[in-house]
Amino acid sequence: MQKQDVLDCHERIIPYIHHTPVLTSRLIDKEIGTSVYFKCENFQRAGAYKIRGATNAILQLTDAQRKNGVVTHSSGNFAQAVSLAAKNLDIKAHIVMPSSAPEVKKIGVKEYDGIIYECAPTLEARQAMADKIGKDTGASFLHPSNDKNVIIGQGTAALELLKQIPDINAIFCPVGGGGLIAGSAIAAKHFGTNCAILGGEPFEADDAYRSLKSGKIEGNNSVNTIADGLKTTLGDNNFPIIKEHVKKIVRVTEEEIVLAMRLVWERMKIIIEPSSAVTVAALKREVSENPQKYSGGKVGIVISGGNVDLNNLPF
Protein backbone atom coordinates (compact mmCIF):
# COMPACT_ATOMS: atom_id res chain seq x y z
CA MET A 1 0.00 0.00 0.00
CA GLN A 2 1.91 2.95 -1.36
CA LYS A 3 1.64 6.70 -0.81
CA GLN A 4 -0.22 7.21 -4.07
CA ASP A 5 -2.74 4.50 -3.13
CA VAL A 6 -3.76 6.55 -0.07
CA LEU A 7 -3.99 9.78 -2.06
CA ASP A 8 -6.01 8.14 -4.84
CA CYS A 9 -8.36 6.61 -2.29
CA HIS A 10 -8.94 9.95 -0.58
CA GLU A 11 -9.65 11.65 -3.87
CA ARG A 12 -12.07 8.86 -4.82
CA ILE A 13 -14.16 9.04 -1.63
CA ILE A 14 -14.19 12.83 -1.09
CA PRO A 15 -17.62 13.32 -2.74
CA TYR A 16 -19.17 10.84 -0.30
CA ILE A 17 -17.64 11.79 3.08
CA HIS A 18 -17.32 14.73 5.45
CA HIS A 19 -13.93 16.33 6.05
CA THR A 20 -14.22 16.19 9.82
CA PRO A 21 -12.81 18.83 12.18
CA VAL A 22 -10.02 18.56 14.73
CA LEU A 23 -11.09 19.86 18.14
CA THR A 24 -9.11 20.65 21.28
CA SER A 25 -9.85 21.23 24.96
CA ARG A 26 -7.51 23.04 27.33
CA LEU A 27 -9.21 21.37 30.30
CA ILE A 28 -8.59 17.91 28.85
CA ASP A 29 -5.00 18.84 27.96
CA LYS A 30 -4.47 19.80 31.59
CA GLU A 31 -6.13 16.67 32.94
CA ILE A 32 -4.24 14.27 30.65
CA GLY A 33 -0.91 16.11 30.67
CA THR A 34 -0.25 16.73 26.98
CA SER A 35 -1.77 18.61 24.02
CA VAL A 36 -4.54 16.46 22.54
CA TYR A 37 -6.06 16.86 19.08
CA PHE A 38 -9.37 15.08 18.54
CA LYS A 39 -10.09 14.01 14.95
CA CYS A 40 -13.87 13.98 15.23
CA GLU A 41 -15.10 11.10 13.11
CA ASN A 42 -18.18 11.06 15.34
CA PHE A 43 -19.27 13.90 13.02
CA GLN A 44 -18.71 11.70 9.97
CA ARG A 45 -21.55 10.46 7.79
CA ALA A 46 -23.29 7.50 9.48
CA GLY A 47 -21.67 8.65 12.70
CA ALA A 48 -18.30 6.92 12.35
CA TYR A 49 -15.10 6.77 10.30
CA LYS A 50 -16.16 3.53 8.63
CA ILE A 51 -17.96 5.21 5.75
CA ARG A 52 -14.46 5.90 4.39
CA GLY A 53 -13.44 2.29 3.94
CA ALA A 54 -16.90 1.09 2.97
CA THR A 55 -17.17 3.67 0.21
CA ASN A 56 -13.69 2.96 -1.14
CA ALA A 57 -14.32 -0.79 -1.23
CA ILE A 58 -17.63 -0.46 -3.06
CA LEU A 59 -16.19 2.02 -5.57
CA GLN A 60 -13.53 -0.58 -6.44
CA LEU A 61 -16.15 -3.16 -7.48
CA THR A 62 -16.93 -3.72 -11.14
CA ASP A 63 -20.32 -2.75 -12.58
CA ALA A 64 -21.23 -6.44 -12.74
CA GLN A 65 -20.36 -6.93 -9.08
CA ARG A 66 -22.34 -3.88 -8.02
CA LYS A 67 -25.47 -5.27 -9.70
CA ASN A 68 -25.43 -8.18 -7.24
CA GLY A 69 -24.97 -5.93 -4.22
CA VAL A 70 -22.70 -6.35 -1.22
CA VAL A 71 -22.78 -8.30 2.03
CA THR A 72 -20.94 -7.73 5.29
CA HIS A 73 -21.13 -8.59 8.98
CA SER A 74 -20.83 -6.00 11.72
CA SER A 75 -21.97 -5.14 15.23
CA GLY A 76 -23.03 -1.74 14.04
CA ASN A 77 -20.83 1.02 12.64
CA PHE A 78 -19.55 -0.80 9.55
CA ALA A 79 -23.07 -2.11 9.03
CA GLN A 80 -24.38 1.44 8.88
CA ALA A 81 -21.46 2.58 6.73
CA VAL A 82 -21.96 -0.14 4.11
CA SER A 83 -25.70 0.51 4.08
CA LEU A 84 -25.18 4.22 3.45
CA ALA A 85 -22.37 3.75 0.92
CA ALA A 86 -24.48 1.22 -0.98
CA LYS A 87 -27.49 3.54 -0.90
CA ASN A 88 -25.34 6.40 -2.25
CA LEU A 89 -24.34 4.20 -5.18
CA ASP A 90 -27.80 2.68 -5.66
CA ILE A 91 -26.89 -0.92 -4.87
CA LYS A 92 -28.29 -3.46 -2.40
CA ALA A 93 -26.63 -4.06 0.99
CA HIS A 94 -27.10 -7.31 2.95
CA ILE A 95 -26.07 -6.78 6.58
CA VAL A 96 -25.40 -9.60 9.05
CA MET A 97 -25.63 -8.35 12.64
CA PRO A 98 -25.24 -10.24 15.92
CA SER A 99 -28.40 -10.39 18.01
CA SER A 100 -26.52 -8.46 20.70
CA ALA A 101 -25.87 -5.41 18.47
CA PRO A 102 -27.09 -2.10 19.95
CA GLU A 103 -30.60 -1.20 18.85
CA VAL A 104 -29.52 2.30 17.83
CA LYS A 105 -27.15 0.78 15.25
CA LYS A 106 -29.82 -1.57 13.88
CA ILE A 107 -32.11 1.42 13.44
CA GLY A 108 -29.36 3.23 11.54
CA VAL A 109 -28.93 0.31 9.13
CA LYS A 110 -32.67 0.24 8.42
CA GLU A 111 -32.74 3.99 7.83
CA TYR A 112 -30.08 3.53 5.13
CA ASP A 113 -32.11 0.70 3.53
CA GLY A 114 -29.73 -2.07 4.59
CA ILE A 115 -31.29 -5.55 4.79
CA ILE A 116 -30.58 -6.99 8.26
CA TYR A 117 -29.99 -10.68 9.00
CA GLU A 118 -29.56 -11.43 12.70
CA CYS A 119 -27.28 -14.22 13.91
CA ALA A 120 -25.69 -15.59 17.06
CA PRO A 121 -23.14 -13.20 18.65
CA THR A 122 -20.01 -15.04 17.50
CA LEU A 123 -17.58 -14.28 14.69
CA GLU A 124 -18.07 -17.79 13.32
CA ALA A 125 -21.84 -17.35 13.08
CA ARG A 126 -21.47 -13.94 11.47
CA GLN A 127 -19.07 -15.17 8.80
CA ALA A 128 -21.10 -18.31 8.08
CA MET A 129 -24.28 -16.33 7.47
CA ALA A 130 -22.46 -13.75 5.32
CA ASP A 131 -20.94 -16.56 3.23
CA LYS A 132 -24.37 -18.12 2.70
CA ILE A 133 -25.92 -14.82 1.64
CA GLY A 134 -23.06 -14.23 -0.78
CA LYS A 135 -23.55 -17.68 -2.28
CA ASP A 136 -27.33 -17.28 -2.56
CA THR A 137 -27.35 -13.74 -3.98
CA GLY A 138 -23.98 -13.28 -5.67
CA ALA A 139 -23.30 -10.29 -3.41
CA SER A 140 -19.64 -9.33 -2.95
CA PHE A 141 -18.34 -9.77 0.60
CA LEU A 142 -16.77 -6.73 2.26
CA HIS A 143 -14.79 -7.56 5.38
CA PRO A 144 -15.19 -4.83 8.03
CA SER A 145 -11.48 -4.56 8.79
CA ASN A 146 -9.38 -7.02 6.78
CA ASP A 147 -10.19 -5.91 3.22
CA LYS A 148 -7.26 -3.98 1.73
CA ASN A 149 -9.52 -1.35 0.15
CA VAL A 150 -11.30 -0.89 3.48
CA ILE A 151 -7.97 -0.53 5.32
CA ILE A 152 -6.73 2.18 2.95
CA GLY A 153 -10.06 3.98 3.20
CA GLN A 154 -10.01 4.00 6.99
CA GLY A 155 -6.49 5.43 6.90
CA THR A 156 -7.72 8.61 5.22
CA ALA A 157 -8.92 9.88 8.62
CA ALA A 158 -5.30 9.88 9.80
CA LEU A 159 -4.20 11.37 6.48
CA GLU A 160 -6.50 14.33 7.08
CA LEU A 161 -5.36 14.65 10.70
CA LEU A 162 -1.72 14.73 9.60
CA LYS A 163 -2.54 17.52 7.15
CA GLN A 164 -4.53 19.43 9.76
CA ILE A 165 -1.83 19.09 12.47
CA PRO A 166 1.41 18.45 10.52
CA ASP A 167 3.75 18.34 13.53
CA ILE A 168 1.80 15.77 15.52
CA ASN A 169 4.00 13.32 17.45
CA ALA A 170 1.64 10.37 17.89
CA ILE A 171 -1.82 9.13 16.95
CA PHE A 172 -3.94 6.89 19.17
CA CYS A 173 -6.58 4.66 17.57
CA PRO A 174 -9.06 2.19 19.06
CA VAL A 175 -8.33 -1.41 18.09
CA GLY A 176 -11.07 -3.88 17.22
CA GLY A 177 -10.68 -5.66 13.91
CA GLY A 178 -7.54 -3.64 13.14
CA GLY A 179 -8.59 -1.79 10.00
CA LEU A 180 -8.41 1.73 11.43
CA ILE A 181 -5.07 1.36 13.18
CA ALA A 182 -3.52 -0.42 10.17
CA GLY A 183 -4.77 2.25 7.78
CA SER A 184 -3.56 4.98 10.14
CA ALA A 185 -0.14 3.34 10.30
CA ILE A 186 0.09 3.40 6.50
CA ALA A 187 -0.89 7.08 6.44
CA ALA A 188 1.62 7.96 9.16
CA LYS A 189 4.38 6.08 7.36
CA HIS A 190 3.87 8.08 4.16
CA PHE A 191 2.71 11.47 5.46
CA GLY A 192 3.86 11.79 9.07
CA THR A 193 7.16 13.03 10.47
CA ASN A 194 8.27 10.55 13.12
CA CYS A 195 4.63 10.08 14.07
CA ALA A 196 4.12 7.04 16.32
CA ILE A 197 0.93 4.97 16.07
CA LEU A 198 -0.48 3.53 19.29
CA GLY A 199 -3.65 1.59 19.98
CA GLY A 200 -6.17 1.50 22.78
CA GLU A 201 -7.93 -1.71 23.73
CA PRO A 202 -10.11 -2.95 26.63
CA PHE A 203 -8.59 -5.47 29.02
CA GLU A 204 -11.78 -7.46 28.39
CA ALA A 205 -11.00 -7.78 24.65
CA ASP A 206 -7.22 -7.49 24.44
CA ASP A 207 -6.51 -9.80 21.51
CA ALA A 208 -4.42 -7.20 19.64
CA TYR A 209 -2.20 -6.64 22.67
CA ARG A 210 -1.67 -10.39 23.02
CA SER A 211 -1.17 -10.80 19.27
CA LEU A 212 1.69 -8.30 19.27
CA LYS A 213 3.23 -10.13 22.23
CA SER A 214 2.98 -13.60 20.66
CA GLY A 215 3.61 -12.63 17.05
CA LYS A 216 0.46 -14.38 15.82
CA ILE A 217 -3.23 -13.53 15.69
CA GLU A 218 -4.91 -14.31 19.00
CA GLY A 219 -8.60 -14.63 19.76
CA ASN A 220 -10.72 -13.68 22.75
CA ASN A 221 -12.26 -16.23 25.10
CA SER A 222 -14.77 -13.62 26.26
CA VAL A 223 -15.56 -10.05 25.25
CA ASN A 224 -17.42 -8.61 28.22
CA THR A 225 -16.75 -4.97 27.40
CA ILE A 226 -18.88 -1.87 27.01
CA ALA A 227 -16.86 -1.07 23.87
CA ASP A 228 -19.09 -3.11 21.54
CA GLY A 229 -17.22 -2.00 18.43
CA LEU A 230 -13.94 -3.55 19.63
CA LYS A 231 -15.00 -7.16 20.12
CA THR A 232 -13.63 -8.48 16.81
CA THR A 233 -10.14 -9.87 16.18
CA LEU A 234 -7.31 -8.91 13.83
CA GLY A 235 -7.03 -10.23 10.27
CA ASP A 236 -4.26 -11.64 8.11
CA ASN A 237 -4.10 -8.51 5.94
CA ASN A 238 -3.95 -5.91 8.71
CA PHE A 239 -1.89 -7.82 11.29
CA PRO A 240 1.42 -7.65 9.34
CA ILE A 241 0.97 -3.87 9.04
CA ILE A 242 0.22 -3.58 12.75
CA LYS A 243 3.22 -5.74 13.69
CA GLU A 244 5.57 -3.59 11.64
CA HIS A 245 4.27 -0.10 12.33
CA VAL A 246 2.26 0.03 15.58
CA LYS A 247 4.45 0.96 18.51
CA LYS A 248 2.25 -0.15 21.38
CA ILE A 249 -1.22 -1.27 22.44
CA VAL A 250 -2.39 0.26 25.74
CA ARG A 251 -5.06 -1.68 27.64
CA VAL A 252 -7.70 0.00 29.81
CA THR A 253 -10.35 -1.08 32.30
CA GLU A 254 -14.09 -0.74 31.88
CA GLU A 255 -14.12 1.94 34.57
CA GLU A 256 -11.46 3.94 32.72
CA ILE A 257 -13.53 3.74 29.52
CA VAL A 258 -16.65 5.09 31.22
CA LEU A 259 -14.73 7.89 32.95
CA ALA A 260 -13.07 8.91 29.66
CA MET A 261 -16.40 8.88 27.85
CA ARG A 262 -17.95 11.10 30.50
CA LEU A 263 -14.92 13.41 30.47
CA VAL A 264 -15.33 14.14 26.76
CA TRP A 265 -19.11 14.51 26.98
CA GLU A 266 -18.80 16.97 29.87
CA ARG A 267 -15.72 18.95 28.84
CA MET A 268 -16.09 19.04 25.04
CA LYS A 269 -19.88 18.79 24.76
CA ILE A 270 -19.64 16.16 22.04
CA ILE A 271 -21.11 12.66 21.89
CA ILE A 272 -18.62 9.81 21.64
CA GLU A 273 -19.31 6.10 21.97
CA PRO A 274 -17.47 3.77 24.38
CA SER A 275 -15.17 2.41 21.65
CA SER A 276 -13.96 5.97 21.01
CA ALA A 277 -13.51 6.58 24.73
CA VAL A 278 -11.08 3.65 24.86
CA THR A 279 -8.46 5.77 23.09
CA VAL A 280 -8.93 8.70 25.44
CA ALA A 281 -8.53 6.35 28.40
CA ALA A 282 -5.49 4.73 26.78
CA LEU A 283 -3.78 8.08 26.21
CA LYS A 284 -4.51 9.15 29.78
CA ARG A 285 -2.99 5.92 31.13
CA GLU A 286 0.02 6.12 28.80
CA VAL A 287 0.82 9.73 29.75
CA SER A 288 0.43 9.01 33.47
CA GLU A 289 2.98 6.20 33.13
CA ASN A 290 5.37 8.21 30.88
CA PRO A 291 4.81 11.91 31.72
CA GLN A 292 8.18 13.19 30.52
CA LYS A 293 7.80 11.50 27.17
CA TYR A 294 4.59 13.38 26.36
CA SER A 295 5.33 16.71 28.05
CA GLY A 296 5.15 19.46 25.43
CA GLY A 297 4.05 17.00 22.76
CA LYS A 298 1.11 16.92 20.37
CA VAL A 299 -1.00 13.77 20.32
CA GLY A 300 -3.86 12.97 17.97
CA ILE A 301 -6.83 10.81 18.87
CA VAL A 302 -9.17 9.39 16.26
CA ILE A 303 -12.65 9.71 17.79
CA SER A 304 -13.95 6.76 15.84
CA GLY A 305 -17.68 7.22 16.29
CA GLY A 306 -20.61 8.69 18.16
CA ASN A 307 -23.38 6.14 17.76
CA VAL A 308 -24.70 5.81 21.29
CA ASP A 309 -27.88 4.33 22.73
CA LEU A 310 -29.05 7.33 24.75
CA ASN A 311 -31.43 5.10 26.71
CA ASN A 312 -28.56 2.96 27.96
CA LEU A 313 -25.75 5.30 29.01
CA PRO A 314 -23.07 3.95 31.39
CA PHE A 315 -23.10 7.04 33.61
ABEGO torsion letter per residue (X at the ends): XBAAAAAAAAAAAAAABBBBBBBBBAAAAAAAGBBBBBBBAAABBGGBAAAAAAAAAAAABBAAAAAAEBBBBBAGAAAAAAAAAAAAAGBBBBBBBBAABBAAAAAAAAAAGBBBBBBBBBAAAAAAAAAAAAAAAGBBBBBAAABAAAAAAAAAAAAAAAAABAABABBBBBBBAGAAAAAAAAAAAAABBGBBBBBBBBAABAAAAAAAAAGBBBBBABBBBABAAAABBBBAAAAAAAAAABABBBBBBAAAAAAAAAAAAAAAGBBBBAAAAAAAAAAAAAAAABAAAABGBBBBBBBABABBBAABBAX
